[in-house]
Amino acid sequence: MTNKMKAIVCYNYGSPDVLKLEEVEKPTPSDDEVLVKVHAASAGAWDWHGLRADPFLVRLMGGGLLKPKNKILGSEIAGRVEAVGRNAKQFQPGDEVFGDLSGCGLGGFAEYVCVPENVLALKPASTTFEEAAAVPVAAVTALQGLRDKGQIQPGQKVLINGASGGVGTFAVQIAKSFGAEVTGVCSTRNLDMARSIGADHVIDYTQEDFTKSGQRYDLILAANGYHPISDYKRALSPKGIYVCSGGSMAQVFQAMLLGPLISMTGSKKMGSMGVAKPNKKDLVFMKELLEAGEVVPVIDRRYTLSEVPEALRYLEEGHAQGKVVITVEHNS
Ligand SMILES: NC(=O)c1ccc[n+]([C@@H]2O[C@H](COP(=O)([O-])OP(=O)(O)OC[C@H]3O[C@@H](n4cnc5c(N)ncnc54)[C@H](OP(=O)(O)O)[C@@H]3O)[C@@H](O)[C@H]2O)c1
C-alpha cells in the first residue's frame, strides 16, 4: 500500500496561484487521533483570508508570522475513518464522519488527514459526503451566532444579512428551526433561493436598504457586515440584539469596539461573535437538524482537489450562492 497522498500545499502566503497539488507523505494517526479518508471538503471565505494572510491579524493569531504554519489548508471535511490511534475510542474504521479542523491544524484539502477524535461527529445518515462537508464551520458559526450570542427565541423577527452565502444559507434555516420569523437580505438573483430555504420575507439589497425601511427586528445576524453599526442599531427593536459574524475588518472592528459601548448605554445589545468555536456538541446538534430535514446544505459549485485554487478564486469574488465543495476522488 502506498504511503503517499495528494494534497494542495501552500508554502507561502499569497494568491491562489501559490497553491500546488503535490504528492506528500500520508499521515499516521497518533494515539488520540483518527485517520480520515477525505471524500469531500468545503471552502469558505476564511480559507482565502488564511491563504492571503488578509487581514494581517491572521499571522498574529497563529497562522504563522512569515509563512503559513499549516501547509495544507481546508477546515471542513467529511469522509470515512480509515484507522484509529491506540487511545481513540469513539470511532472505528469504516465510520462516516464530518468535522471542523480549524482548531487542530487544518489539512482538509488532501486525500487523508489525521485529526483528534473529539473534533469529529458521525456524518448525518441522510446526507452525502459533499453535503456533510458543507456544514462544520459555516453552520456552526450561524448556530453559535443566533443561539449563543443572539439568544434567539421562537416568534422573534430575525433578519439575516448576507442570507445567500455559506453562513447565511445555514442561518436562515437554523433561525426557522428555532421558530423565528425570518427575513433574508440578498441580491435579486438569490431571492427565490432564500425563499426556498424558508425565509418568510426577502429583501433585495440592490433595491432597498432594510436599515431605512422603518421595520424593526429583534435579532439581526450580519453574516456579511455591509453596513455601519449605526445602521444596524436603527433597525433593531428596543431590546433587539445585533450579532456580527463576518464582514470587512471595519465592520468587524466596529462591532467589537463600539458594540459593547452601545450595549452599556441602552437596551439594545450589539457586538461581534468573534471566531466560532469548533465544538462537537454543536456538530451533533447540526447532525440532528440535518437528519430531521430542517436544514439542507445549499451547494453552489463543486470542484475537484486539483481545482482548489479555482474554488478559492470564485469564493473571493464574494458572490457564492451557499457553499463551495471540493470533491476528493481516490484513484488508488
Ligand atoms: N465568525 C466566524 O467564526 C466566521 C466563520 C465563518 C465565516 N466568517 C466570515 O463570515 C463572512 C461570510 O462568510 P461566507 O462563507 O458566508 O461568505 P460567502 O459565502 O463568500 O458570502 C457570499 C454571499 O454574500 C452575499 N452578499 C454580497 N454582498 C452583499 C450585500 N451587500 N448584502 C447582503 N449580502 C451580500 C452574496 O450575495 P450576492 O451574490 O447576492 O451579492 C453571496 O451570496 C466572511 O467574512 C467570513 O470570513 C466568520
The ligand as a Gaussian input file, in Angstrom:
#p B3LYP/6-31G(d) Opt

LIG

0 1
 N      -17.077000      34.399000      12.974000
 C      -16.620000      33.294000      12.418000
 O      -16.111000      32.391000      13.077000
 C      -16.763000      33.111000      10.932000
 C      -16.915000      31.828000      10.412000
 C      -17.127000      31.695000       9.050000
 C      -17.133000      32.826000       8.240000
 N      -16.912000      34.050000       8.787000
 C      -16.933000      35.257000       7.945000
 O      -18.289000      35.442000       7.551000
 C      -18.320000      36.089000       6.305000
 C      -19.253000      35.342000       5.402000
 O      -18.745000      34.079000       5.085000
 P      -19.467000      33.245000       3.978000
 O      -18.716000      31.964000       3.830000
 O      -20.930000      33.202000       4.244000
 O      -19.192000      34.178000       2.736000
 P      -19.641000      33.988000       1.275000
 O      -20.339000      32.683000       1.125000
 O      -18.476000      34.285000       0.403000
 O      -20.707000      35.177000       1.098000
 C      -21.112000      35.485000      -0.185000
 C      -22.548000      35.964000      -0.135000
 O      -22.614000      37.317000       0.342000
 C      -23.651000      37.960000      -0.357000
 N      -23.508000      39.412000      -0.440000
 C      -22.575000      40.111000      -1.116000
 N      -22.793000      41.458000      -0.949000
 C      -23.901000      41.587000      -0.137000
 C      -24.618000      42.705000       0.431000
 N      -24.247000      43.976000       0.196000
 N      -25.675000      42.453000       1.246000
 C      -26.057000      41.184000       1.516000
 N      -25.419000      40.073000       1.005000
 C      -24.354000      40.271000       0.193000
 C      -23.530000      37.395000      -1.744000
 O      -24.785000      37.513000      -2.375000
 P      -24.904000      38.219000      -3.802000
 O      -24.142000      37.406000      -4.773000
 O      -26.363000      38.196000      -3.998000
 O      -24.323000      39.602000      -3.625000
 C      -23.140000      35.948000      -1.521000
 O      -24.262000      35.079000      -1.551000
 C      -16.881000      36.174000       5.822000
 O      -16.408000      37.465000       6.124000
 C      -16.170000      35.139000       6.668000
 O      -14.808000      35.421000       6.836000
 C      -16.757000      34.211000      10.110000

